[in-house]
Each structure stands twice: as C-alpha cells, then as structure tokens.
Amino acid sequence: MLMIAECSSQVRQWATAVLAGAPAVRRTQYMPGVGHHMWNGLDDNDDRAAAVITAFLQDEPAPLPDHPTREEIPAFLRDHR
C-alpha cells in the first residue's frame, strides 16, 4: 500500500514514481487535508490514517477510494491534487 498525503507537488511526484515503478503496490490511498505528516493530531487525520492502515493489514476494503491508480498518475499530477 502507498499512502500519499496532500502536500507539495515534489513529494506527490516522488510518491507517484513509486506507484508507477512498483507493480507490487496493490492499493493507493490519497489523504486529502493531510499535510507532510499524516500523524499530526489535527482534525481526524490520525484516525483516518489508522483506518487506512488497519483495513490494509486486515485485508479489508479500503476506507478511501483506490486513488490515484497507475493510469491516473498524469491527471493526478497535472491537477495538483
């Protein structure tokens, strides 16, 4: 699983490079509203990150859509999401 926080464009490019080059990545979880640190204690960020990780480890459906997919990388980067 690859978790992508909503942060700088450069970090998103690094994360999507991992997604593009690692066929073993089965799930991608984009965490909107989360800055450079997913575990920051702000709002519900810690709970959302924990839910994503727990679902993955228990092989349950993701609480967030699988996004971006490999096919969505160009649009994801272009749209600055």
C-alpha positions as a Markdown table, in Angstrom:
| # | Residue | x | y | z |
|---|---|---|---|---|
| 1 | Met | 0.0 | 0.0 | 0.0 |
| 2 | Leu | 1.1 | 3.5 | -0.8 |
| 3 | Met | -0.3 | 6.4 | 1.2 |
| 4 | Ile | 0.0 | 9.9 | -0.3 |
| 5 | Ala | -0.5 | 12.9 | 1.9 |
| 6 | Glu | -1.8 | 16.2 | 0.4 |
| 7 | Cys | 1.5 | 18.1 | 0.4 |
| 8 | Ser | 4.0 | 19.6 | -2.0 |
| 9 | Ser | 4.0 | 18.8 | -5.7 |
| 10 | Gln | 7.5 | 17.4 | -5.4 |
| 11 | Val | 6.5 | 14.9 | -2.8 |
| 12 | Arg | 3.5 | 13.8 | -4.9 |
| 13 | Gln | 5.9 | 13.3 | -7.9 |
| 14 | Trp | 8.1 | 11.0 | -5.7 |
| 15 | Ala | 5.1 | 9.0 | -4.5 |
| 16 | Thr | 3.6 | 8.5 | -7.9 |
| 17 | Ala | 7.1 | 7.5 | -9.3 |
| 18 | Val | 7.0 | 4.7 | -6.7 |
| 19 | Leu | 3.5 | 3.8 | -7.8 |
| 20 | Ala | 4.5 | 3.7 | -11.4 |
| 21 | Gly | 7.6 | 1.6 | -10.8 |
| 22 | Ala | 6.4 | -0.8 | -8.2 |
| 23 | Pro | 3.9 | -3.4 | -9.5 |
| 24 | Ala | 3.6 | -4.8 | -6.0 |
| 25 | Val | 1.7 | -1.7 | -4.8 |
| 26 | Arg | -1.9 | -3.1 | -4.5 |
| 27 | Arg | -3.6 | -0.1 | -3.0 |
| 28 | Thr | -3.0 | 3.7 | -3.1 |
| 29 | Gln | -4.7 | 5.9 | -0.5 |
| 30 | Tyr | -4.6 | 9.7 | -1.1 |
| 31 | Met | -5.2 | 11.5 | 2.1 |
| 32 | Pro | -6.7 | 14.9 | 1.3 |
| 33 | Gly | -6.4 | 17.6 | 4.0 |
| 34 | Val | -3.3 | 16.0 | 5.5 |
| 35 | Gly | 0.0 | 17.9 | 5.1 |
| 36 | His | 3.5 | 16.5 | 5.2 |
| 37 | His | 2.9 | 14.5 | 8.3 |
| 38 | Met | -0.1 | 12.0 | 8.4 |
| 39 | Trp | 0.2 | 11.6 | 12.1 |
| 40 | Asn | -0.2 | 15.2 | 13.1 |
| 41 | Gly | -3.1 | 15.2 | 15.6 |
| 42 | Leu | -5.1 | 17.7 | 13.6 |
| 43 | Asp | -8.8 | 17.2 | 12.9 |
| 44 | Asp | -9.3 | 13.5 | 12.2 |
| 45 | Asn | -6.1 | 12.8 | 10.4 |
| 46 | Asp | -4.7 | 10.3 | 12.9 |
| 47 | Asp | -8.0 | 8.3 | 12.8 |
| 48 | Arg | -8.1 | 8.3 | 9.0 |
| 49 | Ala | -4.5 | 7.2 | 8.7 |
| 50 | Ala | -5.1 | 4.4 | 11.3 |
| 51 | Ala | -8.3 | 3.3 | 9.4 |
| 52 | Val | -6.4 | 3.0 | 6.1 |
| 53 | Ile | -3.6 | 1.0 | 7.6 |
| 54 | Thr | -5.8 | -1.2 | 9.7 |
| 55 | Ala | -8.0 | -2.1 | 6.7 |
| 56 | Phe | -4.9 | -2.9 | 4.6 |
| 57 | Leu | -3.4 | -5.1 | 7.3 |
| 58 | Gln | -6.7 | -6.9 | 7.8 |
| 59 | Asp | -7.2 | -7.3 | 4.0 |
| 60 | Glu | -10.5 | -5.4 | 4.2 |
| 61 | Pro | -11.8 | -2.9 | 1.7 |
| 62 | Ala | -10.2 | 0.5 | 1.8 |
| 63 | Pro | -12.0 | 3.3 | 3.6 |
| 64 | Leu | -11.0 | 5.6 | 0.8 |
| 65 | Pro | -11.1 | 5.0 | -3.0 |
| 66 | Asp | -8.0 | 3.4 | -4.5 |
| 67 | His | -6.6 | 6.7 | -5.9 |
| 68 | Pro | -4.6 | 7.5 | -7.8 |
| 69 | Thr | -4.3 | 4.4 | -9.9 |
| 70 | Arg | -1.3 | 4.0 | -12.2 |
| 71 | Glu | -3.5 | 5.2 | -15.1 |
| 72 | Glu | -4.5 | 8.3 | -13.1 |
| 73 | Ile | -0.9 | 9.5 | -12.4 |
| 74 | Pro | -0.7 | 12.1 | -15.2 |
| 75 | Ala | -4.0 | 13.7 | -14.3 |
| 76 | Phe | -3.3 | 13.5 | -10.5 |
| 77 | Leu | 0.0 | 15.4 | -11.0 |
| 78 | Arg | -1.5 | 17.8 | -13.6 |
| 79 | Asp | -4.5 | 18.7 | -11.4 |
| 80 | His | -2.2 | 19.4 | -8.4 |
| 81 | Arg | -4.5 | 17.3 | -6.1 |
